[in-house]
Amino acid sequence: MGAKERRRLLQRRRLLVKRVAAVEAFVRGSVVLMRRQCIRPRCRRCAEGAGHPTWVLTVSERGKTRTVYLGEKRLAEARRLAANYRRMKEWIEEISRVNLALLKAGAAKGEKRNDGRTR
């Protein structure tokens, strides 16, 4: 890897790290529209099988799925937070790919090993 390519990768990594650091609010989970049955015995919607639409955030923790009721008021905020998480996850994966390329280039470049010998 040439010096120009190495500078480009380092610059890309700095940009991605800044992007990740700029995101303060995020949540790991998915916004889902569920259809729930109500408690009224003669509800026409439930009898027809349509149920009542309910917006929730689902989050998997330790093998269990937790559901958080959102309603219409918190729906937009939950979508934004979940989208922030997905975007951050993509950036972190890209940072990892850049770091791997830099690591491979460093090993082939003739840098010193931990024991002081040259590769």
Residue, then its C-alpha position, 0 to 999 in steps of 0.5 A: m500500500g502506498a503512502k497516498e492510499r494510507r493517508r486516504l484510509l486514515q482520513r476516512r477513519r477519522l471522518l467515520v469516527k467523528r460521525v459516530a461520536a456526533v450521534e448522541a441518541f440511539v436505540r438498538g431495536s425495531v419499530v413494529l406495527m402489531r395488531r392486538q386483541c382488546i378485552r371487550p368481548r363484542c369488539r367487531r375488529c377483534a372478531e373479524g381478526a383485524g385487531h387494533p394497531t399498536w406501534v411498539l419498539t422490540v428489543s432483544e436482550r439476553g435471548k428474550t424480546r422486550t416490547v415497549y409501547l410507543g403509540e403515535k406520540r413517540l413513533a417518530e422519535a423511536r424511528r429516528l433513534a433506531a435509524n441512528y443505531r443502524r447508521m452507527k453500526e454501518w459506520i463501525e463496520e466500515i471503520s473495522r474494514v479500514n483498520l483491517a486494511l491498515l493493519k495488513a498494510g503495516a504488516a507488509k510494510g516492514e514495520k517492527r514486530n513486538d520483539g523489535r525485529t523487522r518483518 
